[in-house]
Amino acid sequence: MPHNGFVMVVRLRNTGAAPMSGVQAFSIHNFHLGFGRPGVMENIGNQGETIGYDEAKKDFLERAFAGVVVGRALAPVAHHAAWSSTSGQSGFDLVDKGGAVDLPDLTGEAPVGDNSVSAFQQTLGDLAPGAEAWAGVAFAHHGDPFAGATVQGWLDTYVAGQGAKALYDAEVASWASFQQGLVLPPGMSADEETLFRHSAAMLHMGQSHEEETYLREVLSTDGEPRYTHFAKAGETAPATLPATVKHRGKGAILASLPPGEWTVSWARDSAYAIVAMATAGMKTEARDALNYYLTADSGRFQGWNELKPYSMPPYQISLVRYHGFGVEETDFNEFGPNLEFDGFGLMLWALAHYEARSKDTTLVTEAWPIIAGKIGDALVALVDPATGLIRKDSSIWETHWNGRERSWAYTSLTAARGLCDASTLAARVGDTARATSYRQAGLALRQAIATKLLDKQRVLASNLEEIESGEGYLDASAIDAVAMELFDPKGTVAKATLAAFDAGLSVGAGAGWSRNDDRYDHAGKTDLSPWGGYYDSAEWVVTDLRGAVANELGGDAARALQLVSWTTKQAHANYLEVSETYDEVVGTYKFNSPMMGFGAGAYLLALEARNAAPDPACGAYFDESTLPPIEPVGPGGAGGQAGSGGSSGQAGQSTGGAGSPAGQGGTDAGAAGDGAGGVSAGGAGAGGSVGGSPATGGAGAGGAGAGTSGAGGKSGSAGGGAAGSSGQAG
C-alpha cells in the first residue's frame, strides 16, 4: 500500500484431536492522535480523540488533532467496541478476564474522549483438527482529521475484498521477490546467509519511500500556526497550509529503526548503508539514497560563527544529519553544535562504489556539477594548509565544538578515499582538471596522515592533538584507513594498528573493541579527551566489522571470522537485529538496535570482504618504505590482560604491544566456546612474562610481567589477569 499504514494478522490452527466451535479472534487498536509533535523516542498525546464505526465497510475511523486512522477488519465482524479513559469501560479488561462475554457494540460515533481505543471481535467459525483460519486488520493514516473517506478509498484499493491470508501471502511473495534479487557473496554459512538476507531487508525497511505528505495549518496544538517552504507537486512557491506538499525525503536511510533512538538520517551511517546496498544488488534503493543526498536541503551552516575561520565553502552533504523531509539538522550541548566533515568523503566513496557495482553512469553524469562543485571542491577547500589534514571538526564520535573539535584521522582518511574515488569519476565524465586535482589532493591527504598521525611504531592515531600529547590516542575508527585501503592491509601500518587495538581497546566480554580509549585514558586528570564515557568504552559493532574487513584483506581470516561470528551469534540471539554496541562487561546489547548503516550495512560489507579484489585508494597503497624506521617498544611493557570468553569459538592469540610512547603490553585474547580450544598467552612487551598455558575451552590468565622503563616507554605495571570466562550470545 503506497500510503502510511500497516496490517496485523493472526493465524489460528487447531492442533488438537477434537473440533473447535465458535472460534473468535480479538484485536485492540490504541492510536495516539492528540496534540504534540512526534520526536525521537517520544509519542504525541491522546487528547480529544473520536472513534466512529462504518457498518457497511466494517471500518473503525479514529480522528483527532494528528489526523485520522482507519482500521478495516479482514474477517467477518461479530462485534466491535470503543471506549476511552473517561467512559468507564474497557474492552481489554472484558476479554482479559476470560469467559464467553462479547464486546459491546458501538453504534455510530463514540463521544470525544482522551485515550480512545477500539477493538474488533472477528468470528472464524468452527475448526476441525488440523484446520486453520486467519483474522486481521488493515490500517491506514492521513494527516487530515477529516480525510476518512479518502483513507477508506485507499483501503478499498489495497484490500480489494481480500482476507488476511491473501494479504499475508502477497506480502510474503513481495519479500520473496526482493530476496531473489539480492547478490550474495559466496561461501557464507547458513547463519551468515540468514543474517545477510535479513540485514538487506532491514536496509530496505530503514529507507523512506515517500515523497509527499499532508501538512496541517497548525503545528502542535490548535491555534499554533504552521508554515512550510515546500511546494505542492508541480508548483514552486511555498504551499499555503493545509496542503499536500512534495518534500525531499524519498531515499533517506535512517540510522536505526525503532525501538532504536536514532530514527533520523545521518550522512555517515547512510554511506555504509548505500555501499552495502550496491554490493547486495539493491540498485534502486542505492540510487534513491544517493539521489536523496544530492538533492536534500544543504548549506544551512555555511555562515555559522563556528565555521567562519574556515571560510566555509558551499556544500551539499549535511554536516550532521537530516530531518525526515530532507532538511539539514544538527544537535547541541553545552559545548555547542556538532559539525562534521566526514560525510563529504564518505558520500564520494559511496557514489563511486555504486557506479562500479551497478554500471549505472547516469546518476553521476547528471549530478556532476553538484558532486564536483559542492562535495569534491568543498572537501579540497577544507584541507588545513598548516597540517595537510582536513580542518578540525566533530567527526564520527560527535565531540561537538568550542574546544572539543579535533583534527580527526577518520575525517581525513574518509576524505582521502573519497577524493581518490572522485578522481576516477571525474576522469569518466571528462573533467580532466578535477581528475588530476582530486587525485593530488587525495594523495596529499594520505601523506599527511602518514606524516602526522602515525606514532613511532606506525600505529594510526585518533587525531593530531592527542598524538602530539603522546598518549590516549587509540581510536578504532582509524581502522578504516586500512579497510578503505589507503594503507596496505598486509603492511606494517595495518598490523601495528590492529595489534594496538587488540592491546589497548579489547573488551572483556566480546571479540572486538571499545570505540576509543577516552573513558580511561585520563585517569582522573585533565587531558585532551576528558569527555570519555559509557559510549566510548562500549564495544562498537561498526568498528568490529570494519576491523573484520581490515583483517580479511590483510590475510588474517581467523581473526576476521572471530569478529564477524560474534555479531552473527549476537544477532541470532536478538531477533536478527544488529546492534549499535555491546556491553563491554557482559556482552549484552547496549544502547540502540536495530542499526542500519552502522549495523546491517557494515555486516554485509564484512561478509563481502572475503571475496573482494584489492582496491587501493588512488590505484596504489601508500609506500611504507618511505616511513621512518619503526622504533622498538621499551622493555617495560605491561603484562597481558585477562583473556575474554571466546564467543566466536575461534582460538585467540596474544599480540605484542603497540608502540605508543608508553610501551604497552599485549592482551590475552584466548577464546573459549563451541569446544574450540583457546590458546592464550599473556604479556607482550619485551620483559613481560608469558602468562597462561594453552587451555581447552577457556582462556588463560594474563601475563604478569612488569618491567623497567625502556626508551620512549613508560614503566610497565603488573598485569596479572584472571582467566576469562566463556562468552555468550547475549
Secondary structure, DSSP 8 states (H G I E B T S, - for coil): --SSEEEEEEEEE--SSS-EEEEEEEEEE----SSS--BTTB----TTBEEEEETTTTEEEEEETTEEEEEEESS-EEEEEEE-TTSS--HHHHHHT-SS-------SB---BSS-EEEEEEEEEEE-TT-EEEEEEEEEEESSTT-HHHHHHHHHHHHTT--HHHHHHHHHHHHHHHHHT----TT--HHHHHHHHHHHHHHHHTB----EEEE-SBSSSTT-B---S-B-TT--S---SSEEEE-S-TT-B-SB-TTSS--SEEHHHHHHHHHHHHHTT-HHHHHHHHHHHHHS---TTTT-GGGGGGT-----S-SSEE-TTS-EE--EETTEE----HHHHHHHHHHHHHHHHH---HHHHHHHHHHIIIIIHHHHHTB-TTTSSB--B-TTTT--STT--B-BHHHHHHHHHHHHHHHHHHHHHT-HHHHHHHHHHHHHHHHHHHHHSB-TT--B-SBHHHHHHTS---BGGGGHHHHTTSS-TTSHHHHHHHHHHHHHTB-SSSSSBBSBSTTTSSTTS--S-TT--HHHHSEEHHHHHHHHHHHHHTT-HHHHHHHHHHHHHHHHTTTT---SEE-TTT--EES--SBIIIIIIHHHHHHHGGG-----GGGS---GGGS-------TT----------TT-----------SSS-----------TT--B------STT-------BSSS---B--------TT--------B---------
